[in-house]
Amino acid sequence: MDDAHEERFQQHQTWLASFGAMFEKQHEANQQQAAMNQRLDAFITRQDGLNERLTMAIERLDTTQARIETLLARMIERSANGRDA
């Protein structure tokens, strides 16, 4: 090979080595991202379960509050009736 071809060949070799290093770094970053995604998926799954339990608890509290309000209204009616008599 003449010098121009050798120089161009070396330049391509250098590029290929650089691309290989970049691809390796990208692969490492992708693996780290995949691990982080798995942790986030697990966290979201736990949060979904927690949200369901919280929703059920709030519904029970709403029911309990409505029952207490009904009982208080009945008690107030009875005490008011006793004063009117």
GIGIGI-V288838 format. One record per residue. RES is the residue in one letter. PSI is psi in degrees with one decimal (NA if undefined). OMEGA is omega in whole degrees, 0 to 359 (999 if undefined). NEAR is the number of other C-alpha atoms within 10 Angstrom. Layout:
BEGIN
res=RES psi=PSI omega=OMEGA near=NEAR
res=RES psi=PSI omega=OMEGA near=NEAR
END
This chain:
BEGIN
res=M psi=147.1 omega=176 near=7
res=D psi=173.1 omega=185 near=6
res=D psi=-38.8 omega=181 near=8
res=A psi=-42.5 omega=180 near=9
res=H psi=-40.2 omega=179 near=10
res=E psi=-43.0 omega=179 near=11
res=E psi=-43.4 omega=179 near=12
res=R psi=-41.0 omega=178 near=11
res=F psi=-45.2 omega=179 near=13
res=Q psi=-38.0 omega=178 near=12
res=Q psi=-43.1 omega=178 near=12
res=H psi=-38.2 omega=177 near=12
res=Q psi=-42.4 omega=178 near=12
res=T psi=-43.4 omega=178 near=12
res=W psi=-46.5 omega=180 near=12
res=L psi=-40.9 omega=178 near=12
res=A psi=-41.6 omega=178 near=12
res=S psi=-44.4 omega=179 near=12
res=F psi=-41.0 omega=178 near=12
res=G psi=-43.7 omega=179 near=12
res=A psi=-40.8 omega=179 near=12
res=M psi=-43.1 omega=179 near=12
res=F psi=-38.0 omega=178 near=12
res=E psi=-45.3 omega=178 near=12
res=K psi=-41.2 omega=179 near=12
res=Q psi=-39.1 omega=178 near=12
res=H psi=-44.1 omega=178 near=12
res=E psi=-44.2 omega=180 near=12
res=A psi=-39.4 omega=178 near=12
res=N psi=-39.9 omega=178 near=12
res=Q psi=-42.1 omega=177 near=12
res=Q psi=-42.0 omega=179 near=12
res=Q psi=-40.7 omega=179 near=12
res=A psi=-41.4 omega=178 near=12
res=A psi=-41.7 omega=179 near=12
res=M psi=-39.8 omega=178 near=12
res=N psi=-39.3 omega=178 near=12
res=Q psi=-42.9 omega=178 near=12
res=R psi=-40.8 omega=179 near=12
res=L psi=-40.0 omega=177 near=12
res=D psi=-43.7 omega=179 near=12
res=A psi=-42.0 omega=179 near=12
res=F psi=-44.6 omega=180 near=12
res=I psi=-39.7 omega=178 near=12
res=T psi=-43.8 omega=178 near=12
res=R psi=-40.5 omega=180 near=11
res=Q psi=-40.3 omega=178 near=12
res=D psi=-43.6 omega=178 near=12
res=G psi=-42.2 omega=179 near=12
res=L psi=-42.5 omega=179 near=12
res=N psi=-40.2 omega=178 near=12
res=E psi=-44.7 omega=180 near=11
res=R psi=-39.0 omega=178 near=12
res=L psi=-40.9 omega=178 near=12
res=T psi=-44.0 omega=179 near=12
res=M psi=-41.2 omega=180 near=12
res=A psi=-41.6 omega=179 near=12
res=I psi=-40.3 omega=178 near=12
res=E psi=-41.6 omega=178 near=12
res=R psi=-39.8 omega=178 near=12
res=L psi=-39.8 omega=178 near=12
res=D psi=-42.9 omega=179 near=12
res=T psi=-44.9 omega=180 near=12
res=T psi=-42.5 omega=179 near=12
res=Q psi=-43.4 omega=179 near=12
res=A psi=-40.4 omega=179 near=12
res=R psi=-42.4 omega=179 near=12
res=I psi=-42.9 omega=179 near=12
res=E psi=-41.0 omega=178 near=12
res=T psi=-46.2 omega=179 near=12
res=L psi=-43.1 omega=179 near=12
res=L psi=-41.0 omega=179 near=12
res=A psi=-41.7 omega=178 near=11
res=R psi=-40.9 omega=180 near=12
res=M psi=-40.4 omega=180 near=12
res=I psi=-40.2 omega=178 near=12
res=E psi=-44.1 omega=181 near=11
res=R psi=-43.4 omega=181 near=11
res=S psi=-32.8 omega=177 near=10
res=A psi=-38.7 omega=179 near=11
res=N psi=-37.0 omega=180 near=10
res=G psi=-31.2 omega=181 near=9
res=R psi=-31.1 omega=182 near=7
res=D psi=-25.7 omega=187 near=6
res=A psi=NA omega=999 near=5
END
